[in-house]
Amino acid sequence: MSTYITKRILYMIIILFAASFLIFCLYALTPGDFITGNIKLTPERKAELREIYGLNKPVIERYWTWMKNAFHGDFGYSLAQQKPVLTLFNQYIWNSFLLAIISTFLTWFIAVVVGVFVAYKQYSWIDTFVMLFLFAAMSIPSFFIGLFLIKILAVDWKWLPPGGMLTTGSNATGLAYVKEVIHHMTLPVIVMTLLGVGSLTRYFRSNMIDVIKQDYIRTARAKGLKERKVLFTHALRNALLPAITLVGFELPALFGGSLIIEKIFNWPGIGQLYMQSFTLRDYPLLMGFTMFIAILTVIGTLLSDILYRVADPRVRL
Amino acid sequence: MSTIHAEEAGAAKAVPVRTAPHASMWRQSLRRLLKNKLAMLGFAVVAFMFAACFIGPLFSPYTDNKINMAVMNNAPSLKHWLGTDALGRDVLARVLLAGRISLTVGLASMVLSVFVGTLLGVIAGYYRGVVDQLVMRLADLLLTIPSLPLLFIFGALLSEWKVPTDYRMYIVMLMLSIVGWPGLARMVRGQMLSLREREYMQATVVLGLRDRRKLFNHLLPNLVPLIIVIATFNIGGAILSESVLSYFGLGVMAPTPTWGNMIDAANNMIDFQDHPWLWIPPGFSIFATVIAINIFGDGLRDVLDPKQKR
């Protein structure tokens, strides 16, 4: 097991190196940088700035500098915001996390409850109905459902604010602040939950259906246990166990924010920060973000594989 | 299996042994698929969308994209079922024409990524060793980089390089298949690794069959059901990805309409609030097409690949 993990971590590092080089080249390849796009600067000033930021050096050299600094915990300096990338991340990431953790919690909760219920009622009309709804949830274009709900709930009916985290110009504190944030995050949380709930509920449903067919469930019923106890004590536990492998895959989503949802709802998270920087070609930030997600993805996959073994000791890693 | 009638089983025996079980498996699957009402409904909707987009515009008097200032931003009416846009163009005709592009991009990028993914997956799983390492490490690398930022960079590159808008559509297909193939290759490889250890593959070794025959006559036919199912879901995914890219102005761009870039109208505050017929119909078209494809794909999976059910 420990040799396996060592090997995996080594491989992870190599893959991340390769990924960082690829990401760097792609961003460096994109013509037009932050300075070219700024029409206020004179050509001389532009050249001067390029010199300062090292943009006139060959790609390999720039990559080398970037990597060297990254190892010292310095992911560069945002050109547009004039702040270190890590400081900016720290500033925005918790807003993304807030959105993600609540919608992930809701998604899992709904998926488990509905999944168990529907598995129990397999092939009934309510099962078909729920499955149709889940298919719908899996097929919605995320940006469109966001726009659609803003139009209906925020613009037409004025139930909820259309976007942002606080009302413009608000300086609420304490409980009023919390209330305002909750009010603003309702719509994005609804959309994110809706988008995630489809596949996860189907996953729990099919797990549960497999478990219900097992002999020990028949035994539990034969012992004369109440159906509720059979379902929630004997079956659910075994149906939930394989799902812990999914926890790892949630990692990038939890901290990486959502590019589309945050952009649509103007939520001040890390995804929104990325989208802003993208138009400005603020490449240290873009690279930092992409690398950050790549690291989370790799760690998440490793975590999943390890948890897979924890869930099922028969699996040899 | 109880659906096979006695006389059919008898008929199957009479036919030469090599073709009979093969033909009857597909026929059985088709029969079970036809019985699945939900899946057939999905298929009907997909077929309708294709027919409407490819044949529908032929019956519309407004397909010439002519600018008509007399009917700017009209709400839906009998004359223009889905209203008109800021240039007086009929929205319904534009939605249908956009559908041609969106559906084509979805289909074509599916074909490309399924082709590349299957080919590389099969080669990696069959030959193993160095080839396997090479292909799978490349797939791992591509899977590590988040796909949306990757697609955004590609899209920005296209804009900077001033790729003509007519060509962008083809490059978007390529882009989508670049991010689409690794997952597929990994799945096909996994399947290959399990298939090549089966008894019937050992039999082919004993018989001294050549690699090509083993691959094309014995392994591929057993992969086809899985590939068909993945390919179906893949079309839906590609349509969604294309719409996201085009909505953010990084995919297919105006004047070529696609469902995604038509929703771009929602970025304009006035159109968003007061002219919802500009951006809601394309959104619903994406939704209807993708949900129908997914339902049909699920029915297909029940029939072709029951073990893969998740």
Interface residues (C-beta under 8 A of the other chain):
Chain A: I15 L16 A18 A19 L22 I23 L26 Y27 L29 T30 P31 G32 T128 L132 F135 A136 M138 S139 I140 P141 S142 F143 F144 L147 F148 K151 V155 R202 Y203 S206 P252 G256 L259 I260 Y274 F278 L286 F289 T290 I293 A294 T297 V298
Chain B: L38 R137 D140 L141 L143 T144 I145 P146 L148 P149 L150 F152 I153 A156 L157 E160 W161 G236 L240 S243 V244 Y247 G260 I263 A266 F272 Q273 P276 W279 I280 G283 I286 F287 V290 I291 I293 N294 I295 D298 K309 R310
